[in-house]
Amino acid sequence: MIYGIGIDIVKIQRMKDAFEKWGKKFFEKILTDAEIAYCYKKSDPYTSLAVRFAAKEALVKAVGWETNFGFKDVEIVNNELGRPSVRVHGKLAEYFRDRGIKHCHVSLSHEKEFGVASVILEM
């Protein structure tokens, strides 16, 4: 059964602008160390940063505003073939357990100047 769905789109330039304004501190507030390391291995880290930010925003929309959790409670990871998935931590993990949310499906994509992510929560 579907618990919630969410989608978000981010202009990649927004991530570049954030870096120019605040440096890596901006990303350290919203991404885990592993996510940052993954993105900075890429030739263009801003594309990967943008889709991860979009995924976290999409998850917020899928959950609704019922709970207060931090962006670091959501971690976007890739398997050895590059397929993304979501790991939840802290308050968000508790929320998932309490609501019986068993799976969090995520899809990431980008094209030229935009990154997009969709999330489906399944009970």
N, C-alpha and C positions, 0 to 999 in steps of 0.2 A: 504494500500500500504506500502511496506517495504521501509524505508528510509535508513537503514544501519544495518549491522550485525558485531559483533566482538566476538572474543574468545581469551582467555589467559590462560596460565598454569603457575603455580608458584610452585617451590620446597618449601615444608613446612620448611625444614631446613634453607632456606634463611631468613625466618621470625625469627627463633631462633637466627641465626647469627646476624641479625640486632639488636635484643634486647640485645644480649651480647655486641655488639659494642657501641650502642647509647642509650640503655635503652628505657624507654617508650617514650622518645622524638621523636623517629622515627615514632612511631604509631600516636602520637599526631599531626604530620604534615600531615598525609594522611587520618586519620580516625576521625570521629566526636566523641564527648564524649560518645554518646549513643552507637555507634558501639564498642568502646573500652570496655565499661561496659558490653555489651552483650558477647563479646568474652571472657572476663576474668571471666565470670560466668561458663564457660565450664571447664571441667577437663583438656582439652588440648586446651588452647586458641590459639595456633599457627595455628592450622588447620583452625579455623574460621577467624583468621587474614589473612591467606594466601588466602582463597577464596574471601574475601572482597577486598583485594588488586587486585586479578585477575579480579574481576568484574569491578573495576574501570578502569583497563587497557583495558578490553574488551569494555567498553563504549567509551573510547578514540578512539579505532579502529572503532567502529560503527559510531561515529560522524565524524571521519577523523580529520585532523589537521586544520579545518576551524576556530576554535575558541580557545581561550585561557581561560581555566577555571581551578580552583583549585580542587584537589582531595576531598576537603571538600564540594564542590558543589554537590557531589554525595554521597548519603547515602543509604546503604543497610540495610533494615529493614526486620524483620520477623513478620508475623501475629501470632495469638495465636496457629495456627496449625504448625507453623514452616516454612511456605512458604515464600521465600524471594521475596522482591520487591525493586524497586528503587524509591527514592525521590530525586528530583533535586532542587537545591537552586541557588541563585545568578546569575552569568553570564550564567550558564548552563540552568537555568530555562528560562531566556530571550531567549536564543538560541532555545530552544524547542518551545517556543511560536512563535518566528519569523519564524520558519521553518514549523510550523504546526505539530510538533511531538506530538502525543496524548498518546502513550503508550510506555513504556520501559519494555520489558520482560527480565527477568534474570533467569538463571539456574546456580546453584552452585553444585559442587560435589568434593569429595576428595577420595583418595585411597592411603593408606600407606604414601608415601612420596610426593605426589603431590596434589595440589588443582587446580581446573579448573573452569572457568566461561564462560558462553556465554550470549550475549546480542543481542536482536533484537529490533530495533527502528521502530515504526509503525506510519504512518501518518493518 
